[in-house]
Amino acid sequence: MLHITMIGCGAIGVGVLELLEKDPQLCVDAVIASAGSEDLVRQRLASFRQPPRVLTALPADARPDLLVECAGHKAIEEHVLPALERGIACLIVSVGALSEVGLVERLEAAAARGHTRIELLPGAIGGIDALSAAKVGGLDSVDYIGRKPAKAWKNTPAEQVCDLEGLREPTVIFEGSAREAARLYPKNANVAATLSLAGLGLDRTRVTLIADPLSEENVHHFEARGAFGGFEMSLRGKPLQANPKTSALTVYSVVRALGNHAHAISI
């Protein structure tokens, strides 16, 4: 059995815990919540058969098999970096955080000192294996288009670009590099950052973000060209009911990754 500590217990974290209840090889022993939210998190976990302990930090003597970040960008600085220094393997969902200059290098250095490793989860996008393989031969271009319902862009810079409530047709709210997209839309642009890290990097990956009042799905489309030839992929993901900024596939991606660590055969 793998013993897991999870950082965060929002929409993604709760969704993961619900699915893991069905797998006897995976046990989430503890959830790390932000200070002041412990009681709220305990309420969210009250219906589980064996609710995890609720903590605000990883105890000094704790040695989980895996630490899984499902909390957002701040959690990487606060919890993931120290855990890597202690030799604890970490899985990261908030890949967009790695758009911060120097953070990738800091994570690599911490993991090296702790003799452990970091795994970046693909979340809502597929084809990362093919894109990484294409990078070996040489990539010329990677272009990503992210299309989400207008309500998914609330409380983001999109509100300064257009009237989200009054939109009647799909509207481009951002065009630029993946680094800038992840900086401006950190809760919406994890996919762009993931594609960048697997391919041409944050500054050479081109991103278009669209608010679509006619859609009820999160649509991710990317095209890659290079020495290998070319391919394109589209995914039409249902958003999480509890958080329209996030695709339900993100939850399944976490569960799949944990299963690959626990089971004899992984794919």
N, C-alpha and C positions, 0 to 999 in steps of 0.2 A: 504494500500500500504506500502511495506517495502522500506525504504530509505537506500541506500547502498553506501558506499565509497569503491572504488577498488584501491589497491596498485599495480601499474604496468599496462602498456598498450602495452605489446609485443604481440607475437602470441597468447598466451592463453587469455590475457585480451581482445584483439580485437575480438577473436572468441566468448567469453562469451557475450560481448556487442552486437554483431550481433544477437545472439539468444534471448537475453533479450528484444530486441526491440519488439518482438512479444508477450510479457507478460505484461499486464497492471498492474499487482499486484507487479511488481518489477521495481524499478527505481534507476538507478545508477546516483546519483547526482554529484559525483566528482570522479576524478581519480588522484591519487598521483603519480607523475613522479619524476624521479631522477633529481637533480639540473642540469640545462643546457640542458635538453632534452624537455623542455616544448613546444617549437615551433614544434619540430618533432611530439610530441604526438598530438598537436592540428591539425596538418596536417592529421594524421591518423584518427582523429575523425571527420574531416570536412564533411564527407559524411553522417553522422548520422542525423536523423530527429531532435533530441534534444541532441546535443553533451553535455557530462558532463563537468563541470568546471575542469580545469587542475590546480592542486596545487603541491607544493613540500613538504608539510607537512599538517597534520590535524590541522585546526585552533583550538585554545584553547576553543572556545565556541561551536564547532561542536559536535553533538550527533547523528551520524548515527545509524540506527537500527543494522547494521552489517558492519564490516570492513573485506574485503576479500583480502587476500594476494595472488597475482599472479605475483610476481616480483622477486622471488629468495631469497636466504638465508639472504642476508644483510638486507632485508626489515623487517625481524622478529625482529632483534635487534633495528633497527632505528624507526620502526613505530608500530609494533604489541605490544611489551612490554609496551610502554607508553599508548597505547589505552586501554589495559587491566587494567592498574592502574586507568584509568578514568572510568572504568565500562562499556566499549564498548565490546560487544561480537565479537569474531574474528574467521574467517574461514581461515585455512592455507592449501595452496596447496604444498608448498615447504617442505614437511615432512622430506626430507633428512637432512634439517638443524638441526633437533633434534638429530642427531648423535653427535653433539658437546657436550662434557661432561658438565653436569650441566644445559644445556638450558631447558630441560623438567622441572626441578625443579624450575627454574626461572620463566617460563611461568605459572606454577601452582601457585606459590606464588603471582605473579602479578594479576592473575585472582581472587585469594582468597581475596586479598586486595581490588580489585575493585568490588567484589561480582558479577562476571560475569563468562563466560565460554569460552573455546576454542574448536573448532571442527576441527579435522584433516580429510581432505578429501581423499578418497581412490584413486582418480585420475584414472590412467590407469589400475588398478587391480580390480578384483571382489573377492567375497568370504570372505571379511573381517569380515562380520557378523558371518559366520560359524567358522572362525579361532578364533575369540574372544570368541565364545561360547565354543569351544573345549578347550581353555585355562582354563576355569573354572574347567573342569574335570581333567586337567593335560595333557600337551604336552610333547612328548619325542623328536620330531625333526621337524624342518621346513627347507626345502631346496628349494631355488629359483634359476631358470635359466632365465636370461634375454638375449634375442637375438635381435640384431638390425642391420640394414644395415650398411655396413662399414663406409659410409659417416656420420652416426650419431655419430661416435666416434672421429670425427676430433676435434682438439684442446683439447684433453684429454690425459692422460698418455698412452692411447692405442698406440699413435704414437711412443712411445719408445719401445713398445712390438713387433710391427710388422709394415710392410709397408701397410698401409690401402689402398693406391691407387693401389698397386700391388696384393692385395689378390685375390686368385682364389678359395678358399674354406673356410668354416666356421672355425674360429680360436678363441680359448679361450684367452681372454685378461686379465682376472682376476679370481682368486679363493681365497676366504677367508671369513671373517666375514662381516655382513651387515654394521657394523660400519666403517670398513676400505673401503668398497665399496662406501658408501655415502661420505666419506672424499675425496677419490680419484676421484670419478665421481659424483659430487654433482648435475649436471644437468641431469644425466642419471639414478640415483639410488634412486629416490624417492620411487619407488615401493618396493625395498628391505627394506628401512627404515619403510615404512608403515606396511609391513608384520611383521617386527620385533616388532614394538610397539603393534601390535594386538596379537602377539604370544609370542615367547620365549625371546625377547629382542635382542638388536643389536649385542651382542657378541656371542650368541648361534645360531643365524640364519645363515645358510651357503649359500653363494652366488657364482654363476658362471656367468660371463658375456662373451658374444660371439659376435664377429664382423662377420657378414655374408654377403659377397658380392653377394650372390645368392638370398637374400631376399629383398622385398620391404615393409615389415611389421615389426612392433615392436612386438615380441613374448614374452609373459610373462608366465612362467610355474612354479607352485610351488606344493610341496607335503608336507602334514602334517600327523604326526602319534602321537597317544596318547591313553589315556584311552578310548576315544570315539570310537576309530577305526582308520580309515585313509581316506583321500580324496586327490585328486589332481585336479588342474584346469589349463587350458591353455586359454589364450586370444591372438588372432592375431589382433592387432590394426593397423589401417592405421596411419602413422605419419602425423602430421600437415604439410601442404605444406610449410608454412612459417618457420617451425622449425622442422627438422627431428628428433631432440632429444626427441620430445614430441609426445605422442599419442593423436589423436583427441578425444579419450574417456576422456582425462583429462578435456577438455573443457566441455563436456557433464556432467561430474561429478560435476563440479562447478554449472552449471545451475540446475541440479537435487537438489543439496543441498539447493540452494537458494529457489527453488520451495517448498521444504519441510518446510521451515521456513514460507513461505507466504500462503500456501494453507491449507485448513481445514483438509485434509487427507494427511498423508505422508507415504511413503513406501521406 
